[in-house]
Amino acid sequence: MNRRFAGALATAVLAVAAYGCGGSSGPSVSSDSGRHARVHVSAAADGIQTVQYQGVAFDVPADWPVYDLSQDPTMCVRFDIHAVYLGDPSPDMSCPAGRLGRTEAVLVQPTADATQLPDGASAQDVNGLSATVTSDSASTGDIQATLGGVRVAITIGDTDALAQQILASFRAAP
């Protein structure tokens, strides 16, 4: 394989890894169709964007894309790129054959409030929202929480600092 072709191939592989799969793109989504509540994304001057979905709001870095899964059922939920996914992943996701690592990402799904604590979870207050949060994020590689009518999975990269910061930003949407 010549060097030029190898370089082009490497660039294509990195582009797929960086931009995910499926047809959605861009840093924000606004939708009010389907069974999901309105999605609203707003950017702040400090490099943070606020995402509102299903009655909750939370903050993530402004350069993270936000995907409404109800708008693209084939969207692949990937935890090897920084992104926010809103809604229920479809069994018809179109995902690449392999992952290229793991980093921080957020999946927020609508759900009924939990009435029973799952194993390894504790009841907490997150900015006035009653939350059920798993306590063993170091071994699972993510933080799982149920709060304000949504189920949240925040994956962890090298440390859990950003994931904890995102979880701590959840609040009732205005």
N, C-alpha and C positions, 0 to 999 in steps of 0.2 A: 504494500500500500504506500503510495507516495505521500510526502509530508503535507502537501497542500490538501489532499483529500482527507487525510487523518485530522488535520486542523479543522476543516469544515465539519467533519463528523463530530468531533469533540464539541464544537460550538453548537451544533444542533442538539446534542444530548443535553448540554447545559441549559439551552433555551427551554427544552421540555421540562427539565427539573425546576427551572426558575419560574416558569409561568403556569405550571400545572397542566391539566388536561381539560377537555371540554371547551365550550365556546365562549364562556364568560371571560371578561377581562376588565381591567380598569380598577381604580382605587375605591370606587363606591357604587352602591346599588340603591335604588329606591323603588319599592314595589308595594302595591296594595291589592294585588290580585290573588286568587286562590284562597286556600283555607288559612293562610298565614297572615298575621297582623302586619301592618305597615312596617317597612324597614326604612330607617332613616340614618344617614351617615353625615356627620358634620366635622370638618377639620378645624382645629384651633391653631393659633400662631406658634404654639410651643412644641410642634412636632407630634402632637397627639390628635387622634380623631375619636369622636364619640359615636358609638353605634347604638341605635335604639331598635329593639326588637321584642315583640311579645310582652310589652309592659316593663321591660328592664332597659337600662342604659349602662354602658361600660366603655372603658377607654383602652385603645390599643395604639401602637405607633402609626403615624399618619401615612406611612408608605406601605402599609399592609393592605392588600386588596380584600374587599368584602364581597362574598358571593352568596346570593339568595338561591338556595338549592331548589326551591319551588319553580324558579325560572328556567333551570337547566337540569333536568333529571339525570343527564349523563355526566354531570360535573363530578370529577374525582375528588373526594375529600382526602387531602394529602397532609401528612404531618412532617414532611421533609422540606417544606417551604413555609415562610411566614405568611399566614392568611387567616381570615375569619370566614367560617362557613355557618350559614343560618338556615335551619330547617332540618328535615330528616333526609339522611343520605339514601339514595335509591339503590335497590339491588341491581339496577342497570347502569351503574357507574362505569365509565370508560377510563380505566386506569392503566398507566404504563406497567410493564412487566416487573420492574424492580424499583425499590426505593433507593435514594442516594443519601440516606442519613435521617436524622431526626432533629427537629428544632421546635421552637415555640410556635404554636398554632392554636386556634380556638374553634370549637364546634359548639353551637348553641341550638338546642332542639326544644320545641314546645313539649310540655308534659304537665300532668296534674301534680300538684304539690305532694311530696312523699309523706305518707302517714306513719311509716315505720322506718327506723334507721337501718340501712344495710350494714353488714359486717365491716368493721374498721372505719365507721363513719361517726361523726360527732355533730351535735346540733350547735350552730353558731349564729351570731348576728353579724350580717355584712351590711353595713350602712342602712340599718333599719329593716332589712329583709331577713326573714327567718330562713336559714340555710342549713342544708345537710352536706357536709364536706368530708370526703375520705381523708384519712389522716396519714396514709403511708405513701406519699407521692414519690419518695426516693426509690422505692422498689418497683412501682408500677410505671414510672416515667410520665405520669400525668396527674393532674388534680381533677377529681370528679366532684361536682357539686350540683345540688338541686336547690334552686331558690327562685322565688317570685314567679312560679309557673314555667320555669325553663330548667332543662338539664344541661349542664355545662361540662365540657371536657377541655382542659387546657394542657397541652403537651409541654414537656420540659426539655430545654436544650441542655447546655452545659451545667447550668445551675437552675434552681427553681425561683430565683429572684424575680424575673420578669413575669413568670406565671403567677406568683403570689401577688405581684403588683396589679396584674389584670384582674384577678379574683377580688382583690380589695377595692377595685374601682366600681364593682357592680352596685347598682342602686335602682330604685324605682324610677322609671322614665317620667319626665315632667309632663 
